[in-house]
C-alpha cells in the first residue's frame, strides 16, 4: 500500500507477526478478512496446527500508522485510544456479546464497544474505545464485572497486534471502528513515547517497494536484526548499502532507517559516517529490489523463526523446517548449506523404484514418476553432496543389476568363444539393468530400454555434457529429444537398422537421471534449446555461494543404521502398483496451478507462466512419491515441502534462464531486469491507463496488452474501474 493522505486509515496490517505494518483502510481490512485462504488457515489452526498461526496476517487495533511501517511503541505516529481485551476461554463469544449488549446504555461506563469477534482458537476479542482518563487496568476490571469472564491480565502496549480472522468470526462491528478521526487519536496519558516524529519529507518506497520491506529483507539476508552491542556497526553497514537507493541523502536515510532506540544525534552520526565512504553502489540492494517481487508473501516478510538456515543469499525460497520423513532422513547427514540441493536431487533415484505405477494429473493425463534433476552451482561449491544419498537409495537396484550384468558378461564370453558359423545362444531373457553408464551410445540406450520391461533406467552424471554420448552423431541433438520424450507419457523412440547385428527397437522412454554442472557451463549447454522444452521438464537446484574463508561443511556418517531406516521407504516404492490416487496431492496441484497463474497475470511474465506448467507437474509427482513413501498417508509436511519445491524450482529456472528465454522470445539480445515483476505493486493506489502503459514500457513490454491486462485485473478483483480511464487497487496482498 502506498500512503495516501485522502484515505481514512484506522489500523495497520502486516503480512505476518514480524512483517512491516502498513496503514490500511476499511476497504483493505474487509477484503483481507474475506480471503478464502484466511478461512482455511484459521480452520487448520483450530484443529491444532499451531505453527501455522505465525503465518496469519496481523492488524493493530491501537495504532493507525507507524513510522517507516515499523511496529514499535516508539514509532507510533497515530496511536488510538483503544484497547483490545482478550478472553481466552473458548466458546463464549456469543454469551459475552449478549452481556455487553445488555450493559450498553449506549456505552459501558464511557467505553464504546467497537468490535466483538472470535479469535483463531475460538477465544474472544473485544475492542473498546476508552473515555478520557480511563486506563487499561480499569477497563479490564469493568469488562470482568460486565461479562463474568476473566480477561487476559497481560495488558499490551500501543504497538500490540492481533491475528486476523475471517469475517464469519465477527459477532459485532461498529461503524465507529473505522472512524480514526483526530478526536480519537490519544496521547496515552500525555506520554511523549508516541510523538509523531514529523511528516515524511522523502518517498517511502523505491521502485514500488516500501523501504521497510527492503530493510526487512536486508536483515534477513545478513543474519537478522542487530542485537544490543552491535547496533551501531550493523546500522552503519545498512546505511552504506541503503544510501545507494536514497541518493546518498542523509536526511532521507534518517527518515527511512530503523533506530532501535538510538537517539537522533547518534543516528545522524552513523549516517554521516556511512555517507562519507566512497560511493560504489550496492549489489546486495540491487538484488533485494530485483528479487523481493519474486518472494511469496509469507517468505518475503515472515518471522525469523519461519526462515530456514538453508536459505541462501540470492532470495531462494527458504526450505521448510518440518520435512516429510524420507526427505528428513535423506538430508539428515547433509550440512545445512547442501540440504535444499539434496532434497531435490533424491527424486530421480526414488522414482526409479516405481514399476508400472501411474498418477492422474489435473489435466486427466496419466504420468509416471519421471524426474530429471540438474544441480547448477559454482566451481568448488560441493556438488558431490548428492552422491551419498543417491548411492544408498540405489543400493538395492545396483545389487540386482550386478547379477544381470554377470549373466550378460557370461553370455558375451560364450558367444565370443564360438566361431562365426557355429550356433550361438540367444541373448538371455530378463536382463533388466536399470542403472546405465552415462556415456552409453544411442543403440545401447535403446537396447537397455527395451530390456528394462517398463522399469525406469537411471544414471548419474558428474557433468551434464556426458549426455552428449546420446546425441546420435557429431552434430546431432537426440539427447535433448530424449530429455523431452522421457517426460511425456506414452512416448515412442527407437531406431531401425538393416544389419542383423544392429539394434532395431521402438521403446517408451522411462529415464530418470541426475546431472551436475557449473552455472556458466549449464547455461551454455542449454543455450540452443531454451524454448524447445528440456528446461521446463527438468527440475533444477543450486548451492549458495559460501563466504570466503568459511568453515568447511562436515557430513554425518551413512552407516547401517541409516540403511535400516531407509529400507521401509524403498520397500513401499517397490511394492506400489497400478494407478495411485492421492486426492490431497490432486487438490494441491490445482491450488498451486492457480497461484502460479495469479502471479503470471500480475507479473505479466510469459516466461514464468510457461515454465510453471510443467514445474507444477513435477511438484505433483513429488507429492505422489512422498505419499507412497509415507505409507499412503498425507501430511502438512508433504504439502509445505511440495509448495516450497515448486517455488524453488521456478526461482532457479528464472534466475538461470529467465532472461535468456525472454530474450529469445522477444528477439532481444539482453534485458535489463531479472525475472518477473508484480506490475500492480509498481502502480499507485489510484492510477490511469496511461500510468499502466508507462509501467509496461518500463518493464520491456509493449502497450498493446494494457487494456487486456487491466481487464484481467478488474475481473479478478485486484482493481476497481472508477471511470473509463482510471482505476483503484482493491487487494492489499498485491
C-alpha positions in Angstrom: 0.0 0.0 0.0 1.1 3.5 -0.8 0.5 6.3 1.6 -2.5 8.4 0.6 -3.5 11.4 2.7 -7.1 11.2 1.5 -7.6 7.6 2.9 -9.1 7.2 6.3 -6.7 4.7 7.8 -7.9 3.2 11.1 -5.3 0.4 11.5 -2.1 -1.1 10.2 -1.9 -4.6 8.5 1.2 -6.8 8.3 1.7 -10.0 6.3 2.9 -11.8 9.4 3.8 -11.2 13.0 7.2 -9.9 12.2 6.4 -8.1 9.0 6.2 -4.4 8.3 2.8 -3.0 9.2 1.3 -0.7 6.6 -1.6 1.8 7.2 -4.9 0.3 6.0 -8.4 1.5 5.2 -11.7 -0.2 5.9 -11.8 -1.5 2.4 -8.5 -3.3 2.7 -9.3 -4.7 6.1 -12.6 -6.1 4.9 -11.2 -7.6 1.7 -8.5 -9.4 3.7 -11.0 -10.9 6.1 -12.9 -12.4 3.1 -10.0 -14.2 1.6 -10.7 -18.0 1.3 -7.1 -18.9 2.3 -7.5 -17.0 5.6 -10.6 -19.1 6.5 -8.7 -22.2 5.5 -5.7 -21.3 7.7 -7.9 -20.5 10.7 -9.7 -23.8 10.3 -6.4 -25.7 10.4 -5.2 -23.7 13.4 -8.4 -24.5 15.3 -7.7 -28.2 14.6 -4.3 -28.0 16.2 -1.9 -26.7 13.6 -0.4 -24.2 16.0 2.7 -23.5 13.8 0.5 -22.0 11.1 -0.7 -19.2 13.4 2.5 -17.3 12.9 1.8 -17.1 9.2 -1.6 -15.3 9.7 -1.7 -11.6 8.8 -1.9 -9.2 11.7 -3.5 -5.8 12.4 -3.0 -3.2 15.0 -6.2 -2.1 16.8 -4.5 0.6 18.8 -2.4 2.4 16.2 -3.3 3.7 12.7 0.3 4.4 11.5 3.9 3.6 12.4 7.0 5.5 11.3 8.6 3.6 8.4 5.9 0.9 9.0 8.0 -0.4 11.9 5.6 -1.7 14.6 7.1 -0.4 17.8 5.8 1.8 20.5 8.5 4.4 19.9 7.5 4.6 16.2 3.7 5.0 16.7 2.6 8.1 14.7 -1.1 7.7 15.1 -2.0 6.0 18.3 -5.6 5.4 19.0 -7.3 5.5 22.4 -8.5 1.9 22.0 -7.9 -1.3 23.9 -8.2 -4.9 22.7 -9.4 -7.1 25.5 -8.8 -10.9 25.3 -10.9 -13.6 26.8 -9.1 -16.9 26.5 -11.9 -19.3 27.5 -13.2 -20.9 24.3 -16.7 -20.9 23.0 -18.2 -18.0 24.9 -18.1 -15.2 22.3 -21.9 -15.1 21.8 -22.5 -15.1 25.5 -20.0 -12.3 26.1 -21.6 -10.3 23.2 -25.1 -10.6 24.7 -23.9 -9.4 28.1 -22.2 -6.4 26.5 -25.4 -5.5 24.6 -27.4 -5.7 27.8 -24.9 -3.4 29.6 -24.6 -0.8 26.9 -26.6 2.4 27.6 -25.4 3.1 24.9 -21.8 3.0 26.2 -20.4 0.9 29.1 -19.3 3.4 31.7 -17.9 5.6 29.0 -16.4 2.8 26.9 -17.7 2.2 23.3 -17.6 -1.3 22.0 -16.2 -1.3 18.5 -15.7 -5.0 17.7 -16.6 -8.4 19.1 -15.1 -11.4 17.3 -13.9 -15.0 17.9 -10.2 -15.4 17.8 -8.4 -18.1 15.7 -8.6 -20.5 18.6 -12.3 -19.6 19.4 -11.5 -17.3 22.3 -13.0 -13.8 22.3 -11.6 -10.4 21.2 -13.5 -7.2 22.4 -12.1 -3.9 21.1 -13.3 -0.8 23.0 -12.7 2.9 22.7 -11.6 4.3 26.1 -13.0 7.5 27.5 -10.6 10.2 28.5 -8.8 9.4 31.7 -9.6 5.7 31.8 -6.5 3.4 31.9 -6.3 -0.2 30.7 -6.5 -1.9 34.1 -9.7 -0.1 34.9 -11.2 -1.0 31.6 -10.3 -4.7 32.1 -11.9 -4.7 35.6 -15.1 -3.3 34.2 -15.2 -5.9 31.4 -14.7 -8.6 34.0 -17.7 -7.3 36.0 -19.9 -6.9 33.0 -19.2 -10.2 31.3 -18.4 -12.5 34.2 -15.3 -13.8 32.4 -11.7 -13.1 33.4 -9.8 -11.1 30.7 -6.2 -11.9 29.9 -4.3 -10.0 32.6 -1.4 -9.0 30.4 -2.1 -5.5 29.1 -0.4 -5.0 25.7 1.1 -1.7 24.5 0.1 0.6 21.7 2.1 -1.5 19.2 0.1 -4.6 20.0 -1.0 -6.6 17.0 -3.6 -9.4 16.8 -4.0 -12.2 14.3 -6.6 -11.5 11.6 -9.6 -13.9 11.5 -12.3 -14.4 8.8 -15.4 -12.3 8.5 -17.6 -15.0 9.8 -15.8 -14.9 13.2 -17.4 -11.4 13.8 -20.3 -11.0 16.2 -20.4 -7.2 16.1 -18.6 -4.4 14.4 -19.4 -0.7 14.9 -19.1 2.0 12.2 -17.1 3.9 14.8 -14.3 1.3 14.4 -13.4 2.9 11.0 -13.5 6.5 12.2 -10.0 7.1 13.3 -10.6 10.9 13.5 -8.3 13.3 15.3 -10.6 13.2 18.3 -9.9 9.5 18.8 -6.2 9.8 18.5 -4.9 9.5 22.0 -1.7 10.7 23.7 -1.8 7.8 26.2 -1.6 9.9 29.3 0.5 12.6 27.7 3.5 10.3 27.2 5.9 11.5 24.6 6.7 7.9 23.6 4.2 8.3 20.8 5.2 11.7 19.5 4.7 12.0 15.7 8.3 12.5 14.7 7.4 14.8 11.9 6.0 14.4 8.3 7.6 12.2 5.8 9.6 14.5 3.6 11.0 11.9 1.2 9.5 8.9 -0.6 8.8 5.9 1.5 9.1 3.5 -1.4 11.7 2.6 -4.0 10.6 1.1 -7.3 7.2 0.5 -5.7 8.6 -1.4 -2.7 8.4 0.1 0.7 11.8 0.8 2.3 10.5 -1.1 5.4 10.3 -4.3 3.2 13.7 -3.7 1.7 15.2 -3.2 5.1 13.4 -6.3 6.5 14.8 -8.4 3.6 18.3 -6.9 4.2 18.2 -8.0 7.8 17.0 -11.5 6.7 19.9 -11.9 4.3 22.5 -10.6 6.7 21.8 -12.6 9.8 18.7 -10.8 11.3 18.2 -7.6 13.2 21.2 -6.5 15.3 21.3 -7.3 19.0 22.3 -4.8 21.6 26.1 -4.2 21.4 26.2 -4.5 17.6 23.5 -2.0 16.6 25.9 0.9 15.7 28.0 -1.3 13.5 25.1 -3.0 11.8 23.2 0.2 11.3 26.3 1.7 9.7 26.5 -1.2 7.3 22.8 -0.8 6.5 23.3 2.9 5.8 26.3 2.2 3.5 24.1 -0.2 1.4 20.8 1.7 1.7 22.3 5.1 0.5 22.6 3.6 -3.0 18.8 3.8 -3.3 18.4 7.0 -1.3 20.6 9.3 -3.5 23.3 9.5 -0.8 20.9 11.8 1.1 21.5 11.8 4.8 18.0 13.2 5.7 16.3 10.6 3.5 18.3 7.9 5.3 17.4 9.3 8.6 13.7 9.1 7.7 13.6 5.5 6.5 16.2 3.8 8.7 15.1 2.0 11.9 16.6 3.5 15.1 16.5 0.6 17.7 16.0 3.2 20.5 19.1 5.2 19.5 18.8 9.0 19.8 18.6 11.1 16.7 22.1 12.5 17.2 23.5 9.0 17.3 21.6 8.1 14.1 22.8 11.3 12.3 26.4 10.4 13.3 26.1 6.8 12.0 24.5 8.0 8.7 27.0 10.8 8.2 29.9 8.4 8.6 28.4 6.0 6.1 27.8 8.7 3.5 31.5 9.8 3.8 32.6 6.4 2.4 33.5 6.2 -1.3 30.4 5.8 -3.5 30.3 2.4 -5.1 26.7 1.3 -5.2 25.4 -1.8 -3.6 25.0 -5.1 -5.4 23.1 -6.5 -2.4 20.5 -3.8 -2.5 20.2 -4.2 -6.3 19.5 -7.9 -5.7 17.0 -7.3 -3.0 15.0 -4.7 -5.0 15.1 -7.1 -8.0 14.1 -10.2 -6.1 11.5 -9.1 -3.5 8.6 -9.3 -6.0 9.5 -12.9 -6.6 9.1 -13.9 -3.0 5.8 -15.3 -1.7 4.3 -13.1 0.9 5.0 -15.2 4.0 8.6 -15.8 2.9 9.4 -12.3 1.8 8.3 -10.8 5.1 7.9 -13.6 7.6 9.2 -14.1 11.1 12.8 -15.1 11.7 11.6 -18.4 13.1 10.0 -19.4 9.8 13.2 -18.9 7.9 15.4 -22.0 7.4 19.1 -21.7 7.8 19.4 -23.2 4.4 18.0 -20.1 2.7 20.8 -18.6 0.6 21.7 -15.0 -0.2 20.0 -14.8 -3.5 16.4 -14.8 -2.5 15.8 -18.5 -2.8 12.6 -19.6 -1.0 13.8 -21.0 2.4 13.5 -24.7 2.9 10.8 -25.7 5.4 11.9 -26.7 8.9 9.5 -29.6 9.1 10.1 -32.1 6.3 8.4 -35.3 5.1 10.1 -38.3 6.9 12.0 -39.6 4.0 13.3 -36.2 3.0 14.3 -35.6 6.6 16.2 -38.9 6.7 18.0 -38.4 3.4 19.1 -34.9 4.3 20.0 -35.8 7.9 23.7 -36.4 7.2 23.9 -33.3 5.0 25.3 -29.9 6.1 22.6 -27.2 6.1 24.0 -25.4 3.1 23.5 -28.5 0.9 20.1 -29.6 2.2 17.9 -27.9 -0.5 20.0 -29.4 -3.3 19.9 -32.9 -1.8 16.1 -32.5 -1.2 15.6 -32.1 -4.9 18.2 -34.5 -6.2 16.8 -37.6 -4.4 13.7 -37.9 -6.5 15.1 -39.4 -9.8 16.5 -42.4 -7.9 13.4 -42.7 -5.7 11.2 -42.6 -8.8 13.3 -45.3 -10.5 12.0 -47.8 -7.9 8.4 -47.5 -9.1 7.3 -50.0 -11.7 4.1 -49.7 -13.7 2.8 -47.1 -11.3 0.8 -44.1 -12.7 -0.7 -40.9 -11.3 -3.5 -38.9 -12.9 -2.6 -35.2 -13.1 -5.2 -32.5 -13.0 -5.5 -32.4 -16.8 -6.6 -36.0 -16.8 -3.3 -37.3 -18.3 -1.6 -40.2 -16.7 2.1 -39.7 -15.7 4.8 -42.0 -14.3 7.4 -40.8 -11.8 9.7 -39.1 -14.2 12.3 -36.9 -12.6 15.3 -35.3 -14.3 17.5 -33.2 -12.0 20.3 -30.8 -12.8 22.4 -29.2 -10.0 23.9 -26.0 -11.1 26.4 -24.4 -8.8 29.8 -22.7 -8.8 33.2 -24.4 -9.0 34.1 -25.9 -5.7 30.6 -25.4 -4.3 30.3 -29.0 -3.2 28.1 -30.5 -6.0 29.1 -34.0 -4.9 26.8 -33.6 -1.8 24.1 -35.5 -3.6 26.2 -38.7 -4.2 25.9 -40.5 -0.9 22.1 -40.2 -0.5 21.7 -41.4 -4.1 24.2 -44.3 -3.5 22.1 -45.5 -0.6 18.8 -45.1 -2.4 20.1 -47.1 -5.4 21.8 -49.9 -3.4 19.0 -52.5 -4.0 18.8 -51.7 -7.7 22.6 -52.0 -8.1 22.6 -55.4 -6.3 20.1 -56.8 -8.8 21.8 -55.1 -11.7 25.1 -56.7 -10.7 23.5 -60.2 -11.0 22.2 -59.4 -14.5 25.4 -57.8 -15.6 27.2 -61.0 -14.6 24.7 -63.1 -16.7 25.2 -60.7 -19.7 29.0 -61.0 -19.4 28.9 -64.8 -19.3 26.7 -64.8 -22.4 29.1 -62.5 -24.2 32.0 -64.6 -23.3 30.2 -67.7 -24.6 29.3 -66.1 -27.9 32.7 -64.7 -28.5 34.3 -68.1 -27.9 32.4 -69.7 -30.8 33.2 -69.3 -34.4 31.1 -67.3 -36.7 29.5 -70.3 -38.3 28.5 -72.1 -35.1 25.2 -71.8 -33.4 25.1 -69.1 -30.8 22.8 -68.9 -27.8 20.2 -66.1 -28.0 20.6 -63.1 -25.6 19.3 -64.1 -22.2 15.8 -63.1 -21.2 15.1 -60.9 -18.2 18.2 -58.8 -18.4 16.7 -55.8 -16.5 19.6 -53.5 -15.9 18.3 -50.2 -14.6 21.5 -48.2 -13.8 23.3 -47.4 -17.1 26.6 -45.7 -17.9 26.3 -42.0 -18.6 28.5 -42.3 -21.7 26.5 -45.1 -23.4 25.7 -44.8 -27.1 22.3 -44.3 -28.5 21.9 -48.0 -29.6 23.0 -49.2 -26.2 20.4 -46.9 -24.6 17.6 -48.2 -26.8 18.6 -51.8 -26.1 18.7 -51.3 -22.3 15.4 -49.5 -22.5 13.8 -52.4 -24.5 15.1 -55.0 -22.0 14.0 -53.0 -18.9 10.5 -54.4 -19.0 8.9 -51.0 -18.3 11.3 -50.3 -15.5 13.0 -46.9 -15.3 16.6 -46.5 -16.4 18.7 -44.3 -14.2 22.1 -42.6 -14.4 24.1 -40.0 -12.5 26.3 -37.7 -14.5 29.2 -35.8 -12.9 28.9 -33.3 -15.8 25.9 -32.5 -17.9 27.8 -32.8 -21.2 28.2 -36.6 -20.6 24.7 -36.6 -22.1 26.3 -35.8 -25.5 27.1 -39.5 -25.9 23.4 -39.9 -26.8 23.4 -37.2 -29.4 23.4 -39.7 -32.3 26.0 -38.0 -34.5 28.7 -35.3 -34.3 26.1 -32.6 -34.9 23.0 -34.4 -33.6 20.8 -33.3 -30.8 19.0 -36.5 -29.9 20.0 -36.1 -26.2 17.6 -33.2 -26.0 14.9 -35.2 -27.7 15.4 -37.9 -25.2 15.0 -35.4 -22.3 11.7 -34.2 -23.7 10.3 -37.6 -24.6 11.2 -39.0 -21.2 8.8 -36.5 -19.5 6.0 -37.1 -22.0 3.7 -40.1 -21.2 3.4 -42.9 -23.7 6.2 -41.6 -25.9 7.8 -43.6 -28.7 11.5 -43.7 -29.5 13.9 -46.0 -31.2 15.9 -46.9 -34.3 15.6 -49.1 -37.4 18.7 -50.7 -38.8 19.2 -53.2 -41.7 22.1 -55.2 -40.2 21.2 -58.4 -38.3 23.6 -57.5 -35.5 22.2 -54.0 -35.2 19.7 -52.8 -32.6 16.2 -52.3 -34.1 13.7 -51.4 -31.4 10.9 -49.0 -30.6 10.6 -48.2 -27.0 8.8 -45.9 -24.5 11.5 -43.9 -22.8 11.5 -44.2 -19.0 14.7 -42.4 -17.9 15.4 -40.7 -14.6 18.8 -39.0 -14.1 20.9 -36.6 -12.1 23.5 -34.3 -13.5 25.7 -31.6 -12.1 27.4 -28.6 -13.8 28.7 -25.1 -13.1 26.2 -22.4 -13.7 28.0 -20.9 -16.7 28.5 -24.3 -18.3 24.9 -25.2 -17.8 23.7 -22.0 -19.4 25.9 -22.7 -22.4 24.7 -26.3 -22.7 21.1 -25.3 -23.0 21.6 -22.1 -24.9 20.4 -23.5 -28.2 17.3 -25.2 -26.8 16.0 -22.5 -24.4 12.5 -22.7 -25.8 12.5 -26.2 -27.1 11.3 -28.0 -24.0 14.2 -29.5 -22.0 14.4 -26.7 -19.4 10.7 -26.8 -18.4 10.9 -30.6 -18.0 14.0 -30.6 -15.8 14.0 -29.9 -12.0 16.8 -27.5 -11.2 18.6 -26.9 -7.9 21.6 -25.0 -6.7 24.0 -24.5 -3.8 24.5 -20.9 -2.4 28.0 -19.5 -2.6 29.8 -19.7 0.8 31.6 -16.7 2.2 35.4 -16.6 1.6 37.2 -18.3 4.4 34.0 -20.0 5.7 34.4 -23.3 7.7 34.3 -26.5 5.7 30.9 -28.2 5.8 31.0 -31.5 7.7 28.9 -34.5 6.7 27.3 -37.1 9.0 28.0 -40.8 8.7 26.0 -43.0 6.4 26.0 -46.3 8.3 24.0 -49.5 8.5 21.5 -47.8 10.9 20.9 -45.2 8.1 20.2 -48.0 5.6 17.8 -49.7 8.1 15.8 -46.5 8.4 15.7 -46.1 4.6 14.6 -49.6 3.8 10.9 -49.3 4.7 10.5 -46.3 2.3 12.2 -48.2 -0.5 10.1 -51.3 0.1 6.9 -49.2 -0.1 8.0 -47.8 -3.5 8.9 -51.3 -4.8 5.5 -52.7 -3.7 3.4 -49.9 -5.3 1.4 -50.9 -8.3 -1.2 -49.6 -10.7 -2.8 -46.2 -10.6 -2.2 -44.4 -7.3 -4.8 -41.9 -6.3 -3.9 -39.1 -3.8 -6.8 -36.7 -3.5 -4.7 -34.2 -1.4 -1.9 -34.1 -4.0 -4.5 -33.6 -6.7 -6.1 -30.6 -4.8 -2.7 -29.2 -4.0 -1.7 -29.3 -7.7 -4.9 -27.3 -8.6 -4.2 -24.8 -5.9 -0.5 -24.3 -7.0 -1.6 -24.0 -10.6 -3.9 -21.2 -9.7 -1.2 -19.5 -7.6 1.2 -19.6 -10.4 -1.4 -18.3 -12.8 -2.2 -15.4 -10.5 1.5 -14.4 -10.2 1.9 -14.7 -14.0 -1.1 -12.3 -14.5 0.3 -9.8 -12.0 3.9 -10.0 -13.3 2.8 -10.2 -17.0 5.7 -12.7 -17.4 5.0 -15.2 -20.2 8.3 -17.0 -19.4 7.2 -17.6 -15.8 3.8 -18.8 -16.9 5.2 -21.3 -19.5 7.8 -22.7 -17.1 5.2 -23.1 -14.3 3.1 -25.5 -16.3 5.5 -28.5 -16.2 7.1 -27.3 -12.9 3.7 -28.0 -11.3 3.6 -31.5 -12.8 7.0 -32.2 -11.3 5.8 -30.9 -7.9 2.7 -33.1 -8.2 4.7 -36.2 -9.0 7.0 -35.5 -6.0 3.8 -35.2 -3.8 2.7 -38.6 -5.0 6.1 -40.3 -4.4 6.2 -38.8 -0.9 2.6 -40.0 -0.3 3.7 -43.6 -1.2 6.8 -43.4 1.0 4.7 -42.2 3.9 2.6 -45.4 3.7 -0.2 -43.7 1.7 -0.7 -41.0 4.4 -0.9 -37.3 3.6 0.7 -34.7 5.9 1.1 -31.0 6.2 4.9 -31.6 5.9 4.4 -33.0 2.4 2.2 -30.1 1.4 4.7 -27.5 2.6 7.6 -29.3 1.1 5.9 -29.6 -2.3 4.9 -26.0 -2.4 8.5 -25.0 -1.5 9.9 -27.3 -4.1 7.8 -25.7 -6.8 8.8 -22.2 -5.8 12.4 -23.2 -5.6 12.5 -24.9 -9.0 10.8 -21.9 -10.7 13.2 -19.5 -8.9 16.2 -21.5 -10.2 14.8 -21.6 -13.8 14.0 -17.8 -13.8 17.4 -17.0 -12.3 19.5 -19.2 -14.6 17.5 -19.0 -17.8 14.7 -16.4 -17.4 16.4 -13.5 -19.2 17.8 -15.7 -22.0 14.4 -17.3 -22.7 12.7 -13.9 -22.7 15.4 -12.6 -25.0 14.8 -15.4 -27.4 11.1 -15.0 -27.3 11.3 -11.2 -28.0 14.3 -11.3 -30.4 16.2 -9.1 -28.0 19.9 -9.7 -27.1 19.6 -8.8 -23.4 17.1 -7.5 -20.9 17.7 -5.1 -18.1 15.6 -6.8 -15.4 15.9 -10.3 -13.9 12.7 -12.2 -13.5 9.1 -11.0 -13.5 7.8 -8.0 -11.6 4.5 -7.6 -9.9 3.3 -4.7 -12.1 0.3 -3.9 -9.9 2.6 -3.3 -6.9 4.5 -0.7 -9.0 1.4 1.4 -9.6 0.0 3.9 -7.0 -3.3 3.1 -5.3 -5.2 5.1 -7.9 -3.9 5.2 -11.4 -4.8 5.7 -15.1 -4.5 3.7 -18.2 -1.5 5.9 -19.2 0.2 5.0 -15.9 -0.2 1.3 -16.6 1.2 1.8 -20.1 4.3 3.5 -18.7 4.8 0.7 -16.2 4.7 -1.9 -19.0 7.1 0.1 -21.2 9.5 0.5 -18.2 9.5 -3.3 -17.8 10.2 -4.0 -21.5 6.6 -4.7 -22.6 4.6 -3.1 -25.4 1.5 -1.0 -24.6 -0.9 -3.1 -26.8 -1.6 -5.5 -24.0 -2.5 -2.8 -21.4 -6.3 -3.0 -21.9 -6.3 -6.8 -21.7 -4.1 -6.7 -18.6 -6.4 -4.1 -16.9 -9.5 -6.1 -17.9 -8.0 -9.3 -16.3 -7.2 -7.3 -13.1 -10.7 -6.0 -12.9 -12.2 -9.4 -13.5 -10.0 -10.9 -10.8 -10.9 -8.3 -8.2 -7.4 -6.8 -8.0 -8.6 -3.3 -9.0 -11.8 -1.4 -9.4 -12.6 0.7 -12.5 -13.6 4.2 -11.5 -14.0 5.8 -14.9 -13.2 4.8 -18.5 -9.5 5.7 -17.9 -9.0 5.5 -14.1 -8.7 2.6 -11.7 -8.2 1.9 -7.9 -6.4 -1.0 -6.2 -8.6 -3.3 -4.1 -6.5 -6.1 -2.7 -3.6 -5.3 -0.3 -1.8 -8.6 -0.8 -0.7 -7.5 -4.2 
